[in-house]
Amino acid sequence: MGVPGRSSPAGKKNYFGPRLKTLRKARKSRAVDVIARLGTLGWDVTAQTYSEIESGKRMLADTELMLILRVLGASLRDLE
């Protein structure tokens, strides 16, 4: 589902990644559990890639963002 090697263009940051991490921690979810659940939904994301997403180093496709939100039981509004 994701595009391998999708890094942030020079000077650009993944705006949602750090917010996703904050949301995940607020919901007391572990990254490893989120990754496992994403796998059951068809996105076999690695721990390294997921870490890069949460740190803002890797850009997210809209579908990837929505899958992560689904796993966290959250919506776009929760990222505000």
DSSP file (Angstrom, degrees, kcal/mol; ACC not computed):
  #  RESIDUE AA STRUCTURE BP1 BP2  ACC     N-H-->O    O-->H-N    N-H-->O    O-->H-N    TCO  KAPPA ALPHA  PHI   PSI    X-CA   Y-CA   Z-CA
    1    1 A M              0   0    0      0, 0.0    63,-0.1     0, 0.0    42,-0.1   0.000 360.0 360.0 360.0 -44.9    0.0    0.0    0.0
    2    2 A G        -     0   0    0     61,-0.1    42,-0.1     1,-0.1    58,-0.1  -0.365 360.0-111.6 -81.5 165.3    2.8    2.5    0.9
    3    3 A V    >   -     0   0    0     -2,-0.1     3,-1.2     3,-0.1    -1,-0.1  -0.872  35.5-121.0 -98.0 117.5    5.4    3.6   -1.5
    4    4 A P  T 3  S+     0   0    0      0, 0.0     3,-0.1     0, 0.0    -1,-0.0  -0.262  91.8  13.0 -58.4 140.3    8.9    2.3   -0.5
    5    5 A G  T 3  S+     0   0    0      1,-0.2     2,-1.5    53,-0.0     0, 0.0   0.717  76.6 161.9  71.6  22.0   11.5    4.9    0.2
    6    6 A R    <   +     0   0    0     -3,-1.2    53,-0.7    53,-0.1     2,-0.2  -0.599  15.9 174.0 -78.6  93.8    9.0    7.9    0.3
    7    7 A S  B     -A   58   0A   0     -2,-1.5    51,-0.2    51,-0.2     3,-0.1  -0.618  39.2 -88.8 -98.9 161.7   11.1   10.4    2.1
    8    8 A S        -     0   0    0     49,-1.9     3,-0.1    -2,-0.2    -1,-0.1  -0.450  46.8-110.5 -67.1 135.3   10.3   14.0    2.8
    9    9 A P    >   -     0   0    0      0, 0.0     3,-2.7     0, 0.0    -1,-0.1  -0.279  57.0 -68.8 -59.7 154.8   11.3   16.4    0.0
   10   10 A A  T 3  S+     0   0    0      1,-0.3     3,-0.1    -3,-0.1    -3,-0.0  -0.185 122.6   5.6 -50.0 127.5   14.2   18.7    1.0
   11   11 A G  T 3  S+     0   0    0      1,-0.3     2,-0.3    -3,-0.1    -1,-0.3   0.353 105.8 112.9  81.5  -7.1   13.0   21.2    3.6
   12   12 A K    <   -     0   0    0     -3,-2.7     2,-0.4    45,-0.1    -1,-0.3  -0.746  48.5-159.0-100.9 147.5    9.5   19.6    3.9
   13   13 A K        -     0   0    0     -2,-0.3     2,-1.0    -3,-0.1    44,-0.1  -0.921  28.1-111.5-123.0 150.4    8.3   17.9    7.0
   14   14 A N        -     0   0    0     42,-1.7     3,-0.2    -2,-0.4    44,-0.1  -0.725  31.9-165.0 -77.1 104.7    5.6   15.3    7.6
   15   15 A Y  S  > S+     0   0    0     -2,-1.0     4,-0.5     1,-0.2    -1,-0.2   0.848  81.4  46.3 -62.3 -38.5    3.2   17.5    9.6
   16   16 A F  H  > S+     0   0    0      1,-0.2     4,-2.7     2,-0.1     5,-0.2   0.748  91.6  79.8 -83.2 -24.1    1.0   14.6   10.9
   17   17 A G  H  > S+     0   0    0     -3,-0.2     4,-2.1     1,-0.2    -1,-0.2   0.924  96.5  41.4 -52.7 -57.6    3.7   12.2   12.0
   18   18 A P  H  > S+     0   0    0      0, 0.0     4,-2.1     0, 0.0    -1,-0.2   0.850 115.0  53.2 -61.4 -32.5    4.6   13.8   15.4
   19   19 A R  H  X S+     0   0    0     -4,-0.5     4,-2.4     2,-0.2    -2,-0.2   0.876 106.9  52.3 -68.6 -36.9    0.9   14.4   16.0
   20   20 A L  H  X S+     0   0    0     -4,-2.7     4,-2.9     2,-0.2    -1,-0.2   0.902 108.7  50.8 -63.6 -40.5    0.2   10.7   15.3
   21   21 A K  H  X S+     0   0    0     -4,-2.1     4,-2.5    33,-0.3    -2,-0.2   0.926 110.8  47.9 -63.0 -45.0    2.9    9.8   17.9
   22   22 A T  H  X S+     0   0    0     -4,-2.1     4,-2.3     1,-0.2    -2,-0.2   0.914 113.6  48.0 -61.2 -43.4    1.3   12.1   20.5
   23   23 A L  H  X S+     0   0    0     -4,-2.4     4,-1.5     2,-0.2    -2,-0.2   0.914 110.8  51.0 -63.7 -44.3   -2.1   10.6   19.8
   24   24 A R  H  <>S+     0   0    0     -4,-2.9     5,-2.4     1,-0.2     3,-0.2   0.929 112.4  46.1 -59.8 -46.3   -0.8    7.1   20.0
   25   25 A K  H ><5S+     0   0    0     -4,-2.5     3,-1.6     1,-0.2    -1,-0.2   0.879 108.4  55.6 -66.7 -37.6    0.9    7.7   23.3
   26   26 A A  H 3<5S+     0   0    0     -4,-2.3    -1,-0.2     1,-0.3    -2,-0.2   0.820 108.9  48.6 -62.9 -29.8   -2.2    9.5   24.7
   27   27 A R  T 3<5S-     0   0    0     -4,-1.5    -1,-0.3    -3,-0.2    -2,-0.2   0.335 114.8-121.6 -91.6   6.9   -4.2    6.3   23.8
   28   28 A K  T < 5 +     0   0    0     -3,-1.6     2,-0.4     1,-0.2    -3,-0.2   0.844  61.1 148.8  56.4  38.3   -1.5    4.2   25.6
   29   29 A S      < -     0   0    0     -5,-2.4     2,-0.3    -6,-0.1    -1,-0.2  -0.800  43.4-131.7-100.4 143.8   -0.8    2.3   22.4
   30   30 A R    >>  -     0   0    0     -2,-0.4     4,-2.0     1,-0.1     3,-0.5  -0.722  16.5-126.1 -92.2 146.2    2.6    0.8   21.6
   31   31 A A  H 3> S+     0   0    0     -2,-0.3     4,-2.8     1,-0.2     5,-0.2   0.890 111.1  57.7 -56.7 -40.4    4.1    1.4   18.1
   32   32 A V  H 3> S+     0   0    0      1,-0.2     4,-2.0     2,-0.2    -1,-0.2   0.858 106.8  48.4 -61.0 -35.2    4.6   -2.4   17.7
   33   33 A D  H <> S+     0   0    0     -3,-0.5     4,-2.3     2,-0.2    -1,-0.2   0.882 110.7  49.8 -72.6 -38.5    0.8   -2.9   18.3
   34   34 A V  H  X S+     0   0    0     -4,-2.0     4,-2.5     2,-0.2    -2,-0.2   0.926 111.2  50.2 -63.0 -44.4   -0.1   -0.2   15.8
   35   35 A I  H  X S+     0   0    0     -4,-2.8     4,-1.8     1,-0.2    10,-0.3   0.911 110.3  49.6 -60.7 -44.2    2.2   -1.8   13.2
   36   36 A A  H  X S+     0   0    0     -4,-2.0     4,-1.3     1,-0.2    -1,-0.2   0.915 111.6  48.2 -62.1 -43.4    0.8   -5.3   13.8
   37   37 A R  H  X S+     0   0    0     -4,-2.3     4,-0.9     1,-0.2    -1,-0.2   0.887 107.7  55.1 -66.0 -38.8   -2.8   -4.0   13.4
   38   38 A L  H ><>S+     0   0    0     -4,-2.5     5,-2.5     1,-0.2     3,-0.6   0.882 104.0  56.5 -60.3 -36.9   -1.8   -2.1   10.2
   39   39 A G  H ><5S+     0   0    0     -4,-1.8     3,-1.3     1,-0.2    -1,-0.2   0.867 102.2  54.0 -62.0 -37.0   -0.5   -5.5    8.9
   40   40 A T  H 3<5S+     0   0    0     -4,-1.3    -1,-0.2     1,-0.3    -2,-0.2   0.723 106.6  53.7 -70.2 -19.2   -4.0   -7.0    9.4
   41   41 A L  T <<5S-     0   0    0     -4,-0.9    -1,-0.3    -3,-0.6    -2,-0.2   0.368 129.1 -95.2 -95.1   3.6   -5.4   -4.2    7.3
   42   42 A G  T < 5S+     0   0    0     -3,-1.3     2,-0.7    -4,-0.2    -3,-0.2   0.502  91.8 112.7 101.4   4.3   -3.1   -4.9    4.5
   43   43 A W      < -     0   0    0     -5,-2.5     2,-1.8    -6,-0.1    -2,-0.2  -0.888  46.5-164.8-113.7 102.8   -0.2   -2.5    5.1
   44   44 A D        +     0   0    0     -2,-0.7     2,-0.3    -5,-0.1    -8,-0.1  -0.573  22.2 173.2 -85.8  76.8    3.0   -4.4    6.0
   45   45 A V        -     0   0    0     -2,-1.8     2,-0.1   -10,-0.3    -6,-0.1  -0.646  26.1-128.5 -87.4 140.7    4.9   -1.4    7.4
   46   46 A T     >  -     0   0    0     -2,-0.3     4,-2.6     1,-0.1     5,-0.2  -0.453  20.7-114.3 -84.2 161.8    8.2   -2.0    9.1
   47   47 A A  H  > S+     0   0    0      1,-0.2     4,-2.3     2,-0.2     5,-0.2   0.884 118.1  52.4 -61.3 -38.5    9.1   -0.6   12.5
   48   48 A Q  H  > S+     0   0    0      2,-0.2     4,-2.2     1,-0.2    -1,-0.2   0.937 110.3  46.6 -64.0 -46.4   11.8    1.6   10.9
   49   49 A T  H  > S+     0   0    0      1,-0.2     4,-2.0     2,-0.2    -2,-0.2   0.917 112.5  50.0 -62.7 -43.0    9.3    3.1    8.4
   50   50 A Y  H  X S+     0   0    0     -4,-2.6     4,-2.5     1,-0.2    -1,-0.2   0.900 109.8  51.2 -63.7 -39.3    6.7    3.6   11.1
   51   51 A S  H  X S+     0   0    0     -4,-2.3     4,-1.9     1,-0.2     6,-0.2   0.898 108.8  51.4 -61.9 -40.9    9.3    5.4   13.3
   52   52 A E  H  X>S+     0   0    0     -4,-2.2     5,-1.8     2,-0.2     6,-1.6   0.853 109.4  51.2 -65.0 -34.5   10.2    7.6   10.3
   53   53 A I  H ><5S+     0   0    0     -4,-2.0     3,-1.2     4,-0.2    -2,-0.2   0.962 111.7  45.5 -64.8 -52.0    6.6    8.5    9.9
   54   54 A E  H 3<5S+     0   0    0     -4,-2.5   -33,-0.3     1,-0.3    -2,-0.2   0.793 112.6  51.2 -65.3 -27.4    6.1    9.4   13.6
   55   55 A S  H 3<5S-     0   0    0     -4,-1.9    -1,-0.3    -5,-0.2    -2,-0.2   0.553 114.7-116.0 -86.3  -6.6    9.4   11.4   13.6
   56   56 A G  T <<5S+     0   0    0     -3,-1.2   -42,-1.7    -4,-0.5    -3,-0.2   0.530  85.5 114.5  87.6   6.2    8.3   13.4   10.5
   57   57 A K      < +     0   0    0     -5,-1.8   -49,-1.9    -6,-0.2     2,-0.4   0.717  69.9  53.7 -82.3 -21.2   11.1   12.0    8.3
   58   58 A R  B    S-A    7   0A   0     -6,-1.6   -51,-0.2   -51,-0.2    -2,-0.2  -0.951  82.5-127.0-119.9 133.8    8.8   10.1    5.9
   59   59 A M        -     0   0    0    -53,-0.7     2,-0.4    -2,-0.4   -53,-0.1  -0.377  23.5-134.1 -73.0 154.7    5.8   11.6    4.0
   60   60 A L        -     0   0    0     -2,-0.1     2,-0.2    -7,-0.1   -44,-0.1  -0.902   4.4-134.8-112.6 137.7    2.4    9.9    4.3
   61   61 A A     >  -     0   0    0     -2,-0.4     4,-2.4     1,-0.1     5,-0.2  -0.564  32.5-112.3 -77.3 155.3    0.0    9.0    1.6
   62   62 A D  H  > S+     0   0    0      1,-0.2     4,-2.4     2,-0.2     5,-0.2   0.901 118.9  52.3 -55.5 -42.2   -3.6   10.0    2.4
   63   63 A T  H  > S+     0   0    0      1,-0.2     4,-1.9     2,-0.2    -1,-0.2   0.863 108.2  50.9 -65.6 -35.3   -4.6    6.3    2.6
   64   64 A E  H  > S+     0   0    0      2,-0.2     4,-2.3     1,-0.2    -1,-0.2   0.926 109.7  49.9 -66.9 -44.4   -1.7    5.6    5.0
   65   65 A L  H  X S+     0   0    0     -4,-2.4     4,-2.5     1,-0.2    -2,-0.2   0.924 110.8  49.5 -58.6 -45.4   -2.8    8.4    7.3
   66   66 A M  H  X S+     0   0    0     -4,-2.4     4,-2.2     1,-0.2    -1,-0.2   0.865 109.4  51.9 -66.0 -35.7   -6.4    7.2    7.3
   67   67 A L  H  X S+     0   0    0     -4,-1.9     4,-2.4     2,-0.2    -1,-0.2   0.922 110.3  48.3 -65.5 -43.2   -5.3    3.6    8.1
   68   68 A I  H  X S+     0   0    0     -4,-2.3     4,-2.2     1,-0.2    -2,-0.2   0.929 112.0  49.2 -63.0 -44.1   -3.2    4.8   11.1
   69   69 A L  H  X>S+     0   0    0     -4,-2.5     5,-3.0     1,-0.2     4,-0.6   0.898 109.6  52.7 -61.0 -39.9   -6.1    6.9   12.3
   70   70 A R  H ><5S+     0   0    0     -4,-2.2     3,-0.9     1,-0.2    -2,-0.2   0.929 109.1  48.8 -61.1 -45.6   -8.4    3.9   11.9
   71   71 A V  H 3<5S+     0   0    0     -4,-2.4    -1,-0.2     1,-0.3    -2,-0.2   0.881 113.4  47.3 -62.1 -38.5   -6.1    1.7   14.0
   72   72 A L  H 3<5S-     0   0    0     -4,-2.2    -1,-0.3    -5,-0.2    -2,-0.2   0.530 111.3-121.5 -80.6  -5.4   -5.9    4.4   16.7
   73   73 A G  T <<5S+     0   0    0     -3,-0.9     2,-0.2    -4,-0.6    -3,-0.2   0.897  72.3 124.1  65.9  39.5   -9.7    4.9   16.7
   74   74 A A      < -     0   0    0     -5,-3.0     2,-0.3    -6,-0.1    -1,-0.2  -0.695  50.2-142.0-126.5 174.2   -9.2    8.5   15.8
   75   75 A S    >   -     0   0    0     -2,-0.2     3,-1.0    -3,-0.1     4,-0.4  -0.798  39.1 -94.9-129.8 173.5  -10.2   11.0   13.1
   76   76 A L  G >  S+     0   0    0     -2,-0.3     3,-1.8     1,-0.3     4,-0.2   0.855 122.0  63.1 -58.4 -34.8   -8.5   13.9   11.3
   77   77 A R  G >  S+     0   0    0      1,-0.3     3,-1.5     2,-0.2    -1,-0.3   0.820  92.2  64.3 -60.5 -30.5  -10.0   16.3   13.9
   78   78 A D  G <  S+     0   0    0     -3,-1.0    -1,-0.3     1,-0.3    -2,-0.2   0.665  95.3  60.5 -68.2 -14.4   -8.0   14.5   16.6
   79   79 A L  G <         0   0    0     -3,-1.8    -1,-0.3    -4,-0.4    -2,-0.2   0.488 360.0 360.0 -90.8  -4.0   -4.8   15.7   14.9
   80   80 A E    <         0   0    0     -3,-1.5    -1,-0.2    -4,-0.2    -2,-0.1   0.493 360.0 360.0 -70.6 360.0   -5.7   19.4   15.3
